[in-house]
Amino acid sequence: MESDNDYIAKIAWYYYIQKKTQKEIAELLNISRMRVIRLLEKAEQENLVQIHIRKDFSDRFDVEKQLAEKFNLKDVVIIPADKQRQDLIPDELAKAASIYIKEHFFSNIINIGYGKTVGKILNNLSQISEKKLTFVSLTGGVSLYLLNNQYWAGNANLYLIPAPLIASTTELVDAIKKESAAIEISKMHEMAECTVVGIGAMSEDTTMLKSGTIRKETFELIRMRGAVGDILAYFFDENGQLVENEIYNNLISYPLDKLSKLKNVIGVAGGESKRHAIKAALCGNYVNILITDEDTAKWLLK
Protein backbone atom coordinates (compact mmCIF):
# COMPACT_ATOMS: atom_id res chain seq x y z
CA MET A 1 0.00 0.00 0.00
CA GLU A 2 1.31 3.45 -0.89
CA SER A 3 2.22 5.86 1.88
CA ASP A 4 0.81 9.38 1.84
CA ASN A 5 4.16 10.74 0.69
CA ASP A 6 4.41 8.16 -2.10
CA TYR A 7 0.90 9.13 -3.27
CA ILE A 8 1.75 12.85 -3.22
CA ALA A 9 5.03 12.17 -5.02
CA LYS A 10 3.14 10.25 -7.73
CA ILE A 11 0.83 13.23 -8.30
CA ALA A 12 3.81 15.60 -8.37
CA TRP A 13 5.53 13.33 -10.90
CA TYR A 14 2.51 13.34 -13.20
CA TYR A 15 2.18 17.12 -12.94
CA TYR A 16 5.77 18.39 -13.07
CA ILE A 17 7.54 15.68 -15.07
CA GLN A 18 4.90 14.16 -17.34
CA LYS A 19 3.19 17.58 -17.75
CA LYS A 20 -0.30 16.20 -17.22
CA THR A 21 -3.02 18.69 -16.33
CA GLN A 22 -4.72 18.68 -12.94
CA LYS A 23 -7.88 17.43 -14.66
CA GLU A 24 -6.02 14.55 -16.31
CA ILE A 25 -4.44 13.52 -13.00
CA ALA A 26 -7.81 13.66 -11.25
CA GLU A 27 -9.34 11.36 -13.88
CA LEU A 28 -6.33 9.03 -13.84
CA LEU A 29 -6.43 8.56 -10.05
CA ASN A 30 -10.21 8.86 -9.72
CA ILE A 31 -10.06 11.79 -7.32
CA SER A 32 -11.36 15.36 -7.52
CA ARG A 33 -9.39 18.13 -9.20
CA MET A 34 -9.53 20.11 -5.95
CA ARG A 35 -7.82 17.23 -4.13
CA VAL A 36 -5.08 17.21 -6.77
CA ILE A 37 -4.51 20.93 -6.18
CA ARG A 38 -4.34 20.45 -2.38
CA LEU A 39 -1.87 17.57 -2.66
CA LEU A 40 0.36 19.52 -5.04
CA GLU A 41 0.40 22.35 -2.51
CA LYS A 42 1.27 19.86 0.23
CA ALA A 43 4.13 18.50 -1.91
CA GLU A 44 5.69 21.96 -1.95
CA GLN A 45 4.98 22.67 1.71
CA GLU A 46 6.60 19.40 2.86
CA ASN A 47 9.56 19.93 0.54
CA LEU A 48 8.77 16.84 -1.55
CA VAL A 49 8.99 19.12 -4.57
CA GLN A 50 11.65 21.79 -4.82
CA ILE A 51 11.17 24.50 -7.43
CA HIS A 52 14.27 26.34 -8.60
CA ILE A 53 13.88 29.39 -10.83
CA ARG A 54 16.75 29.62 -13.27
CA LYS A 55 18.43 33.01 -13.40
CA ASP A 56 17.27 33.71 -16.96
CA PHE A 57 13.65 33.22 -15.86
CA SER A 58 14.24 35.37 -12.79
CA ASP A 59 15.59 38.13 -15.02
CA ARG A 60 12.53 37.82 -17.25
CA PHE A 61 10.19 38.24 -14.29
CA ASP A 62 12.09 41.39 -13.33
CA VAL A 63 11.68 42.80 -16.85
CA GLU A 64 7.94 42.03 -16.72
CA LYS A 65 7.63 43.96 -13.45
CA GLN A 66 9.60 46.96 -14.78
CA LEU A 67 7.59 47.05 -18.00
CA ALA A 68 4.29 46.95 -16.11
CA GLU A 69 5.40 49.86 -13.92
CA LYS A 70 6.75 51.94 -16.80
CA PHE A 71 3.57 51.74 -18.90
CA ASN A 72 1.04 51.36 -16.06
CA LEU A 73 0.00 47.87 -17.16
CA LYS A 74 -2.02 45.37 -15.11
CA ASP A 75 0.15 42.49 -16.28
CA VAL A 76 2.96 41.56 -18.66
CA VAL A 77 3.91 38.15 -20.03
CA ILE A 78 7.25 37.71 -21.76
CA ILE A 79 8.23 34.69 -23.83
CA PRO A 80 11.78 33.72 -24.82
CA ALA A 81 12.41 34.27 -28.53
CA ASP A 82 14.86 32.89 -31.06
CA LYS A 83 16.61 35.85 -32.70
CA GLN A 84 17.24 33.74 -35.80
CA ARG A 85 13.58 32.72 -36.20
CA GLN A 86 11.48 35.86 -35.97
CA ASP A 87 8.85 34.06 -38.07
CA LEU A 88 8.09 31.75 -35.13
CA ILE A 89 7.26 34.57 -32.71
CA PRO A 90 3.52 34.84 -33.65
CA ASP A 91 3.04 31.11 -32.98
CA GLU A 92 4.80 31.27 -29.60
CA LEU A 93 2.93 34.43 -28.59
CA ALA A 94 -0.37 32.79 -29.54
CA LYS A 95 0.40 29.77 -27.36
CA ALA A 96 1.35 31.98 -24.40
CA ALA A 97 -1.76 34.16 -24.81
CA SER A 98 -4.04 31.11 -25.03
CA ILE A 99 -2.66 29.67 -21.79
CA TYR A 100 -2.83 33.06 -20.06
CA ILE A 101 -6.49 33.57 -21.00
CA LYS A 102 -7.44 30.02 -19.99
CA GLU A 103 -5.78 30.38 -16.58
CA HIS A 104 -6.87 33.93 -15.72
CA PHE A 105 -10.43 34.35 -16.98
CA PHE A 106 -13.50 32.27 -16.21
CA SER A 107 -16.08 33.91 -18.47
CA ASN A 108 -16.52 32.19 -21.84
CA ILE A 109 -17.09 35.50 -23.70
CA ILE A 110 -14.00 36.99 -25.36
CA ASN A 111 -13.86 40.10 -27.58
CA ILE A 112 -11.51 39.68 -30.53
CA GLY A 113 -9.78 41.85 -33.07
CA TYR A 114 -8.66 40.51 -36.44
CA GLY A 115 -5.20 39.46 -37.54
CA LYS A 116 -2.95 36.43 -37.97
CA THR A 117 -1.75 36.22 -34.36
CA VAL A 118 -5.25 36.67 -32.91
CA GLY A 119 -6.51 33.95 -35.26
CA LYS A 120 -3.84 31.58 -33.92
CA ILE A 121 -4.89 32.41 -30.36
CA LEU A 122 -8.49 31.52 -31.10
CA ASN A 123 -7.51 28.25 -32.74
CA ASN A 124 -5.38 27.31 -29.72
CA LEU A 125 -8.00 28.39 -27.19
CA SER A 126 -10.78 26.40 -28.83
CA GLN A 127 -8.59 23.30 -28.60
CA ILE A 128 -7.41 23.61 -24.98
CA SER A 129 -10.52 25.08 -23.38
CA GLU A 130 -12.70 22.74 -21.33
CA LYS A 131 -15.77 24.90 -21.98
CA LYS A 132 -17.45 26.20 -25.11
CA LEU A 133 -16.16 29.68 -25.84
CA THR A 134 -17.90 32.67 -27.39
CA PHE A 135 -15.78 34.94 -29.59
CA VAL A 136 -17.24 38.36 -30.44
CA SER A 137 -15.71 40.45 -33.23
CA LEU A 138 -14.80 44.07 -32.58
CA THR A 139 -14.87 45.08 -36.24
CA GLY A 140 -16.52 44.37 -39.54
CA GLY A 141 -14.64 42.40 -42.18
CA VAL A 142 -15.97 38.85 -42.02
CA SER A 143 -13.26 37.45 -44.31
CA LEU A 144 -10.52 38.84 -42.03
CA TYR A 145 -11.77 36.64 -39.20
CA LEU A 146 -12.34 33.48 -41.22
CA LEU A 147 -9.05 33.61 -43.14
CA ASN A 148 -6.89 30.53 -42.35
CA ASN A 149 -8.78 29.80 -39.13
CA GLN A 150 -10.69 26.67 -38.09
CA TYR A 151 -11.85 27.66 -34.60
CA TRP A 152 -15.53 28.09 -35.59
CA ALA A 153 -15.70 24.34 -36.29
CA GLY A 154 -14.41 23.45 -32.83
CA ASN A 155 -15.26 24.30 -29.27
CA ALA A 156 -16.46 27.86 -29.93
CA ASN A 157 -19.27 30.12 -31.09
CA LEU A 158 -18.27 32.99 -33.34
CA TYR A 159 -20.31 36.19 -33.54
CA LEU A 160 -19.28 38.46 -36.40
CA ILE A 161 -20.53 41.92 -37.30
CA PRO A 162 -22.22 41.25 -40.67
CA ALA A 163 -20.46 44.07 -42.49
CA PRO A 164 -17.22 45.03 -44.25
CA LEU A 165 -14.42 46.62 -42.26
CA ILE A 166 -14.62 49.72 -44.44
CA ALA A 167 -18.07 50.55 -45.84
CA SER A 168 -18.56 52.38 -49.13
CA THR A 169 -20.47 55.31 -47.60
CA THR A 170 -21.11 56.90 -44.20
CA GLU A 171 -24.83 56.31 -44.78
CA LEU A 172 -24.16 52.58 -44.99
CA VAL A 173 -22.19 52.72 -41.71
CA ASP A 174 -25.15 54.37 -39.99
CA ALA A 175 -27.56 51.79 -41.42
CA ILE A 176 -25.38 48.84 -40.31
CA LYS A 177 -25.12 50.18 -36.76
CA LYS A 178 -28.93 50.23 -36.56
CA GLU A 179 -29.24 46.56 -37.57
CA SER A 180 -30.36 44.27 -34.73
CA ALA A 181 -27.36 41.94 -35.20
CA ALA A 182 -24.90 44.83 -34.81
CA ILE A 183 -26.76 46.15 -31.76
CA GLU A 184 -26.73 42.72 -30.08
CA ILE A 185 -23.02 42.25 -30.74
CA SER A 186 -22.26 45.69 -29.25
CA LYS A 187 -24.06 44.58 -26.08
CA MET A 188 -21.92 41.43 -25.95
CA HIS A 189 -18.77 43.58 -25.97
CA GLU A 190 -19.63 44.93 -22.53
CA MET A 191 -20.21 41.41 -21.15
CA ALA A 192 -16.82 40.00 -22.13
CA GLU A 193 -14.27 39.41 -19.37
CA CYS A 194 -11.34 40.03 -21.68
CA THR A 195 -10.52 41.53 -25.07
CA VAL A 196 -7.71 40.32 -27.35
CA VAL A 197 -6.21 42.54 -30.04
CA GLY A 198 -3.19 42.42 -32.29
CA ILE A 199 -0.97 45.44 -32.86
CA GLY A 200 -0.25 46.07 -36.52
CA ALA A 201 2.94 47.58 -37.92
CA MET A 202 3.28 49.78 -41.00
CA SER A 203 4.82 46.95 -43.02
CA GLU A 204 3.99 45.31 -46.33
CA ASP A 205 2.71 42.13 -44.68
CA THR A 206 0.08 43.81 -42.53
CA THR A 207 -3.30 42.03 -42.61
CA MET A 208 -5.23 45.01 -43.99
CA LEU A 209 -2.85 45.38 -46.91
CA LYS A 210 -2.47 41.69 -47.73
CA SER A 211 -6.24 41.13 -47.64
CA GLY A 212 -6.89 44.06 -49.97
CA THR A 213 -9.02 45.81 -47.34
CA ILE A 214 -7.04 49.01 -47.81
CA ARG A 215 -5.35 50.29 -50.98
CA LYS A 216 -1.56 50.49 -51.00
CA GLU A 217 -1.68 54.19 -51.87
CA THR A 218 -3.97 54.92 -48.91
CA PHE A 219 -1.72 52.91 -46.59
CA GLU A 220 1.36 54.78 -47.79
CA LEU A 221 -0.35 58.14 -47.27
CA ILE A 222 -1.21 57.19 -43.68
CA ARG A 223 2.43 56.21 -43.11
CA MET A 224 3.61 59.54 -44.54
CA ARG A 225 1.36 61.31 -42.02
CA GLY A 226 3.36 59.71 -39.21
CA ALA A 227 1.57 56.45 -38.45
CA VAL A 228 3.73 53.72 -36.88
CA GLY A 229 1.00 51.16 -36.19
CA ASP A 230 -2.68 50.37 -35.78
CA ILE A 231 -5.20 48.59 -33.59
CA LEU A 232 -8.58 47.65 -35.09
CA ALA A 233 -7.73 49.73 -38.22
CA TYR A 234 -7.17 52.94 -36.22
CA PHE A 235 -3.69 54.29 -36.96
CA PHE A 236 -1.55 56.12 -34.41
CA ASP A 237 1.80 57.94 -34.33
CA GLU A 238 4.83 57.21 -32.12
CA ASN A 239 3.15 58.98 -29.18
CA GLY A 240 -0.01 56.90 -29.51
CA GLN A 241 -2.03 59.79 -30.95
CA LEU A 242 -4.57 59.03 -33.65
CA VAL A 243 -3.34 59.91 -37.16
CA GLU A 244 -5.72 61.77 -39.48
CA ASN A 245 -7.34 59.39 -41.92
CA GLU A 246 -10.38 59.78 -44.18
CA ILE A 247 -11.37 56.11 -43.91
CA TYR A 248 -12.42 56.52 -40.27
CA ASN A 249 -15.75 57.96 -41.41
CA ASN A 250 -16.51 54.66 -43.18
CA LEU A 251 -14.86 52.35 -40.63
CA ILE A 252 -16.92 49.72 -38.82
CA SER A 253 -14.79 49.13 -35.76
CA TYR A 254 -14.94 49.47 -31.99
CA PRO A 255 -13.84 53.07 -31.18
CA LEU A 256 -10.19 53.19 -30.18
CA ASP A 257 -10.81 55.86 -27.52
CA LYS A 258 -13.28 53.49 -25.80
CA LEU A 259 -11.16 50.35 -26.07
CA SER A 260 -9.39 50.82 -22.73
CA LYS A 261 -12.77 51.00 -20.98
CA LEU A 262 -13.38 47.33 -21.78
CA LYS A 263 -12.25 44.73 -19.22
CA ASN A 264 -8.73 43.32 -19.51
CA VAL A 265 -7.58 44.49 -22.95
CA ILE A 266 -4.74 42.17 -23.99
CA GLY A 267 -2.32 43.32 -26.69
CA VAL A 268 -0.43 40.40 -28.28
CA ALA A 269 2.48 41.34 -30.52
CA GLY A 270 6.22 40.90 -30.84
CA GLY A 271 9.18 40.82 -33.17
CA GLU A 272 11.56 43.51 -34.30
CA SER A 273 9.26 44.87 -37.01
CA LYS A 274 6.50 45.66 -34.49
CA ARG A 275 8.51 47.33 -31.73
CA HIS A 276 7.66 50.95 -32.57
CA ALA A 277 3.97 50.06 -33.01
CA ILE A 278 3.89 48.27 -29.64
CA LYS A 279 5.56 51.18 -27.86
CA ALA A 280 3.12 53.65 -29.44
CA ALA A 281 0.14 51.48 -28.41
CA LEU A 282 1.43 51.45 -24.83
CA CYS A 283 1.96 55.23 -24.89
CA GLY A 284 -1.65 55.61 -26.04
CA ASN A 285 -2.87 53.39 -23.16
CA TYR A 286 -4.89 51.27 -25.58
CA VAL A 287 -4.10 47.96 -23.83
CA ASN A 288 -3.56 47.15 -20.16
CA ILE A 289 -2.07 43.67 -20.51
CA LEU A 290 0.87 42.96 -22.83
CA ILE A 291 2.14 39.62 -24.14
CA THR A 292 5.37 39.98 -26.10
CA ASP A 293 8.83 38.48 -26.62
CA GLU A 294 11.89 39.01 -24.45
CA ASP A 295 13.96 41.09 -26.89
CA THR A 296 11.04 43.44 -27.57
CA ALA A 297 10.40 43.82 -23.83
CA LYS A 298 14.02 44.80 -23.16
CA TRP A 299 13.93 47.24 -26.08
CA LEU A 300 10.78 48.85 -24.64
CA LEU A 301 12.58 49.47 -21.35
CA LYS A 302 15.49 51.31 -22.96
N, C-alpha and C positions, 0 to 999 in steps of 0.2 A: 504493500500500500504506500502511496506517495505521501511524503511529509508535506506540511504546509509550504515550507520553503521550496521544496522540489516543484510543487504545483505552481507557485508564483514564478519560479525560474522558467518553467515551461512556457507560461504566458508571455514573460519578458522575451524569451527566445523567439517565439512566433512573431512578436510585435517589432522588436528591434533588429533581429537578424534576418528573419524570413520576410519581413515587411508586410505582414498580413494586417488588415484593418481590424479595429476593435470589433466590428460587426462580424467579420469572418472568424475571429477567435471565439466569439460568443457562440456562434453556430457550431463550430468545430468541437467545442467542449460542452455544449448544451447548457450554457449558463447565460445570464443576462449581460447585456453590453455594459450596464452600470457596474456590475460586479467586476468585469474586466478592467474598467477604469480604476476602481478602488484598489484592485490587486496590483496594477501597474504603479499606482502611487505608493503602495506599501513596499514594492520592490525597491523604489528609490529611497524611501524613508529608512529602510533597514539595510541599506547599502548593498543589496543584492545586485543592483544595477548602478554602475558608475558612469556618469555622462561627462565627457571631457570635450570642451569646445576648443577646436583648433584655433590657432592665432589668426589665421586668415578669415575665419568666420567671425571671430571676436572683432576684428577690424571692420568687417562689413556691418556688423550691428552698430558700431560706433558711427560709421558713415550714415547709416539710416537715421540715427538719432539726430545728428547734426543737420541733415537735409530737412528733416521734419521741422526742426526749430528755425532754420533759415527761411523757409517758405511757409511757415505756419500751417503745416499739414497734420492731419489726424494720424496718418500712418504712412510708412514707406517700406516697400519690399524691394530688395536688391538681389538680383541673380548673378552668379558668375558668368562671364562671357568669354568666348574664344575670339581673340583679336583677329585670327586668321579666317574665321567663318562668321562674318557679320550676317550672312544670309540665314543663319540658324537662330538668330536672336528673336524674331517674331514667334517662332515655335516654342522656344523656351519661356518667353514672357507669357504666352498663352497658357502654358502648363501651370506656371506659378500663379497667374491670375485666377485660373479655374480652381485651384486648391484653396487659394485665399478666400474666394467667395463662398465655396462650400463650407469652409471651417468657421467663417465669421458671421454669415447671415442665414437666418432661418426662414425668412419669407421666400416664397417660390416665385415672386414677381421681380423681374429684373429689367430695367430700362437699358436699351442698347443703341449705340451709334452704329454706323456702317464702317466697313474697312476690312482688310485682310486679317489683321491681328484679332480684331473683335470677332470675326467669323470663326477663327480657330478656337477662341475662348468658348464660344457657344457650342461648337462641336465637342470639345473636351468636357464641358460641364454636363451636357446632355448624356454623356457616357458614364460619368462618375457619380452623378447625383442619384441619391436613393429615392428622390421624390420627383414628380412631374413638374417641370419648370414652365414658367410663363415669361416669354421674352416680348417686350413691347418696344417697337421702333420709335426713335425720337425724330425721325425725318421721313420725308417721302423718298421715292426712289426704290421701288420694289425690287428691281433687278440687282441693285447694289447689295441687298441683304441675301438674296438667293444665290448669288454668284459663288460657285465652288464650295457650297456648304450643304451638309446633309442633316443638320440638327433637327429640321422640322419633321423628319421621318422617324426620329427617335423619341427620347423621353422628354418632349417639350411641346408646348403650344407656342405658336408664333403669331403675334398680332402686328400687322403692318398697316401704315397709313396708306390707303388706296389712292396714291397720287405720285406724280413725278417729284424728284427733288427740286427741280426748277420748272415752274409752270410757265406757260407761254404769255400769260397776262396777269396783271394784278387782280382783275375781276375774277379770274379762275381761282386764284389763291383764296379770295374771300368766299367764293362758292364752296370750295373744298372744306374750308374750316367750319362751314355751317352744316356739313353732312353729318348724319348721326354717327357713322363709323369713326370719323375724325374726333368728334366730341367725346365719344366713349373712350377712345384711346388716350385722349388728353387727361381724362379722369384717372385712368390707370397709372399715368406717370406719377401722380401724387401718392399712389398707394405702394409704389415700389420701395423696397428697403435699400436697394443700391442701384447705381447707374454706372454703366461701363462705356467709356468712349476711347477711341484712338486719337492720336495727335498727328495730324498730317504735316509733312514737310513740303517745301516748295521745290519738289524734284519731279523729274519726268515720269517716275513710276507711281505717282500719287493716284489713289483710286479714282478720284473725280476725272482726272485726265485720261487714264487708261480705259475707263468705261465710256468715254465720250460724253459724259454729263456736262462738261464745260469745254468750250473751245480753247485751243492752244493759245490763240491770240488774247483771249480774255484772261487766261491764267497768267500769261506773261505781263499783261498790263497791271494786274493785281500785284505781281512781284515787283514791278518797277515802282509801284506806289509805296513799297516798303514792307510788304507782307513777308513773314518768315515761316508762317505755319497756319493751320486751321483746325478747328474742332466743329463738327457738324456743318461744314461748308461756310462757316464764318471765319474770315481771315483776320489775323492780327499781326501787329508789328513786334519788334524786339522787346518792347515794354509791355506787351499784352494788350495794347489798345487796338480797337477795331479799325481796320483799314477800309476806306471808302470803296464801295463796290456797288454798281448798279443792279447786280443780280439779287441783292437782298430783298428788293421789292417783290420779286417773284419766287423767293425761296420758301419752301415748305419744310421748316426745321424748328426744333425747340429753341426759343430765344437764348442766345449765349449769355445775356445779362441776367437770366433767370436760372441758368444751369446750376450755379453754386447753391441755390436754395433747395435743390433736391437733396435727398438723403444719400450720404456716402457716394460721392462722385469719384469714380476710380479712373484715372488716366493711365493707359497702358501703352508704353512706347519706349523704344531704345535704339541704340545704334548711332554711329557717328553722324550719319546724314540727318538725324532728327534732333540733335542736341539743341540747336538754337530755337527750334519750334517748342521743345519741351520747356526750356527755360522761360520763353515768352508766355507759355500757357500757365506756368507757375506764378510768374509776375502778375498775370491778369487774374489770379485766384479763381480760375475756372474749374479746377479739380481740388479735392482735399485729401485724396489718397493717391500715391504714385507707385507704380510698379515699373521698374526699369532695370538696366544692366549696370554692373559695377563700374565700368569705365565711364559711362555717362554720368553716374552719380558723383564720382570724384570730380569730373569736369564741372558739374553744376556747383560744386562747393568752392571752386577756385575763384 
